[in-house]
Amino acid sequence: MPRPARIRRLQPRDAYAALAMTFAGGMLFVTSVPALAVTATAQEPVADIYAPAPVEDVILAAQHLDIPEEALAATMPTDAYSVEVAPPPIQSSVAGLGEVSLLKSDLVVWPVVDPSRTSSGFGPRSAPCAGCSTYHDGVDFTPGNGSPVLSIADGVVVLATENGGGLGVNVEIQHNIDGELVTSSYAHMQFGSLAVSVGQSVTAGQQIGLVGTTGQSTGPHLHLEMFRADGVRFDGMAWLHARLG
């Protein structure tokens, strides 16, 4: 008949040893698990062990970041852009003004707000009045009496007069268009409407006067003439359409 198992009574020192081992095991478990991964209650949010570092730490780290010069040079493309030299200005000799320096105009505009309304075009025509020409040197725009007259491009005013003979109140402006000297002439404007003076620089679209019927005119309109450095007139309407559509 087997003997009953004997129950061994722990001595105090054994109890202390067991307690120490239990505590050490608990500490090993706790320290082996990330502190922030401890399970939280339903009311307490679980901390993210991968939370980013404070902004201040990132800034301080960036301030002390050393990047080799060769690495910086490698990130800068050497052929990503090119530098274009600006074209030289045109020097024009104008009576009363001397040498005029004309910078290239980057913009061309219509001389009136509504260019769709015209009467006489460039070239041969039946003379509309006694003393009027049978060959029209310009283009007649009819946007209405008092409509603004605008400079077609950047340039310098070389003539501004209310006594332009058959042209009446007349302004002439010289322009540098793609390296070519071009002059635009605006005629038959209203008395007292001149908004520019000789020698003044103007920009594309700047108002220079108002549509009128001064000089040799049969009604309110803007007579626009355009000519090159040699004085030869050309079709301003075709020239403007080629650039503005």
C-alpha positions in Angstrom: 0.0 0.0 0.0 1.6 3.3 -1.1 2.5 5.9 1.4 0.6 9.1 1.4 2.5 12.1 0.0 4.2 14.2 2.6 3.6 17.8 2.7 6.7 19.8 3.3 6.3 22.9 5.3 8.2 25.9 3.9 10.7 27.4 6.1 10.7 31.2 6.3 13.8 31.5 4.3 12.3 29.4 1.5 9.2 31.6 1.4 11.4 34.7 1.0 13.3 33.0 -1.8 10.1 32.2 -3.6 8.8 35.7 -3.2 12.1 37.1 -4.6 11.9 34.9 -7.6 8.3 35.9 -8.3 9.2 39.6 -8.1 12.2 39.2 -10.4 10.1 37.3 -12.9 7.5 40.1 -12.8 10.2 42.7 -13.3 11.6 40.8 -16.3 8.2 40.7 -17.9 7.5 44.4 -17.4 10.9 45.5 -18.6 10.8 43.2 -21.7 7.5 44.9 -22.9 7.5 48.5 -24.1 6.3 50.8 -21.4 3.7 52.4 -23.6 2.3 49.1 -24.8 0.6 48.4 -21.5 -3.1 47.6 -22.1 -5.4 50.5 -21.2 -8.9 50.5 -20.0 -11.8 51.3 -22.3 -11.9 54.8 -21.0 -8.1 55.4 -21.3 -6.6 55.9 -24.8 -3.8 53.6 -25.8 -0.5 55.5 -26.2 1.2 55.2 -29.6 4.8 53.9 -29.1 5.6 55.3 -32.6 4.5 58.9 -31.8 6.8 61.4 -33.6 9.4 63.4 -31.7 8.5 66.9 -30.5 8.8 69.6 -33.2 11.4 71.3 -31.1 13.6 68.2 -31.3 13.2 68.0 -35.1 14.1 71.7 -35.5 17.2 71.3 -33.3 18.3 68.2 -35.2 17.8 70.0 -38.6 19.9 73.0 -37.3 22.8 70.7 -36.6 22.5 68.6 -39.8 25.7 68.7 -41.8 25.4 68.1 -45.6 28.5 67.7 -47.6 29.0 70.4 -50.3 29.4 67.7 -53.0 25.9 66.4 -52.1 24.4 69.9 -52.4 26.1 70.4 -55.8 24.7 67.1 -57.0 21.1 68.3 -56.3 21.5 71.5 -58.4 20.9 70.9 -62.1 23.4 72.8 -64.3 21.4 72.7 -67.5 17.8 73.1 -66.3 17.6 76.7 -67.5 19.2 79.1 -69.8 19.7 82.9 -69.7 18.5 84.9 -72.6 20.1 88.3 -73.2 17.6 91.1 -73.7 17.7 92.6 -77.2 19.4 96.0 -77.4 17.1 99.0 -77.7 16.6 100.8 -81.0 18.2 104.3 -81.2 16.1 106.7 -83.2 16.9 110.3 -84.1 13.7 112.4 -83.8 13.5 116.1 -84.6 13.2 118.1 -81.4 14.0 115.1 -79.3 17.4 114.0 -80.4 18.3 110.4 -79.8 15.4 108.3 -78.6 16.0 104.8 -77.1 13.2 102.3 -77.8 13.0 99.1 -75.8 11.3 96.1 -77.3 7.5 96.0 -76.7 6.3 92.7 -75.5 2.7 93.4 -76.1 0.5 94.6 -79.0 -3.1 95.6 -78.6 -6.0 97.1 -80.7 -6.1 100.9 -80.9 -9.8 100.9 -79.8 -11.9 98.8 -77.4 -14.2 97.6 -80.2 -12.1 97.0 -83.3 -14.9 95.1 -85.2 -16.4 98.4 -86.5 -14.5 99.9 -89.4 -15.2 101.9 -92.5 -12.4 102.5 -95.0 -9.6 99.9 -95.2 -6.0 100.3 -96.5 -5.5 100.9 -100.2 -7.4 102.2 -103.2 -10.9 103.7 -102.6 -13.4 106.2 -103.9 -12.6 109.6 -102.4 -15.3 110.1 -99.7 -15.0 113.9 -99.8 -13.6 116.8 -101.8 -9.9 116.8 -101.1 -9.9 113.3 -99.7 -7.4 110.8 -101.2 -8.3 108.0 -103.5 -5.6 105.8 -101.9 -6.2 105.3 -98.2 -2.9 105.2 -96.2 -4.6 103.9 -93.1 -7.5 102.1 -91.5 -10.6 103.8 -90.2 -12.1 102.5 -86.9 -15.6 103.6 -86.0 -16.2 102.6 -82.4 -18.2 105.8 -81.7 -17.6 109.4 -80.9 -15.6 109.9 -77.7 -14.4 106.3 -77.5 -10.9 105.9 -76.0 -7.9 105.8 -78.4 -5.1 103.4 -77.2 -1.5 103.0 -78.0 -1.0 99.8 -79.8 2.3 99.0 -78.1 5.0 100.4 -75.8 6.8 103.3 -77.3 7.8 107.0 -77.2 5.5 109.9 -78.4 7.2 111.8 -81.2 4.3 114.0 -82.2 1.3 115.3 -80.3 -0.6 118.2 -81.9 -4.1 119.7 -82.3 -3.0 121.3 -85.5 -2.3 118.3 -87.8 -3.8 119.8 -90.9 -6.0 117.2 -92.7 -5.2 114.7 -89.8 -6.7 117.1 -87.2 -5.7 116.2 -83.6 -2.9 113.8 -84.2 -0.4 111.7 -82.2 2.5 109.6 -83.5 4.3 107.0 -81.4 7.5 105.1 -82.3 7.8 101.4 -81.3 10.4 98.7 -81.2 8.5 95.7 -82.5 10.8 92.6 -82.6 13.8 94.8 -83.4 12.1 96.8 -86.1 11.2 100.5 -85.8 7.5 101.0 -86.4 5.5 104.2 -86.1 1.8 104.4 -85.4 -0.3 107.5 -86.2 -3.7 108.3 -84.6 -5.7 111.0 -86.4 -9.0 113.0 -86.2 -9.2 112.8 -82.4 -11.3 115.3 -80.4 -10.0 118.7 -79.5 -8.9 118.8 -75.9 -8.6 115.0 -75.6 -4.8 114.7 -75.9 -3.6 112.7 -72.9 0.1 112.5 -73.9 2.9 114.9 -74.9 6.1 114.7 -77.1 8.9 112.7 -75.5 6.6 110.8 -73.2 7.0 107.0 -72.8 3.7 105.1 -73.1 2.7 101.5 -72.7 0.5 99.2 -74.7 -3.1 100.0 -74.2 -2.5 103.4 -72.6 -5.1 106.0 -73.5 -3.8 108.8 -75.7 -7.0 110.6 -76.7 -10.6 110.2 -77.8 -12.3 109.4 -81.1 -13.4 112.6 -82.9 -13.9 114.1 -86.3 -11.2 116.9 -86.6 -9.3 117.7 -89.7 -10.3 116.3 -93.1 -13.1 114.0 -91.8 -16.6 113.0 -92.8 -17.6 111.7 -89.3 -16.3 110.5 -86.0 -13.6 107.8 -86.5 -10.0 106.9 -85.7 -7.7 107.0 -88.7 -4.7 104.7 -87.9 -1.7 104.9 -90.1 1.4 102.7 -89.6 4.8 103.1 -91.3 8.3 101.9 -91.1 11.6 103.8 -90.6 11.7 104.6 -94.3 8.3 106.2 -94.1 6.5 103.6 -96.3 2.9 103.0 -95.1 1.6 99.5 -94.7 -1.8 97.9 -93.9 -2.2 98.3 -90.2 -5.3 96.1 -90.0 -3.5 93.1 -91.6 -0.5 93.7 -89.3 -2.6 93.8 -86.2 -4.6 90.7 -87.3 -1.4 88.8 -87.8 -0.5 89.4 -84.1 -3.9 89.4 -82.4 -6.0 87.1 -84.6 
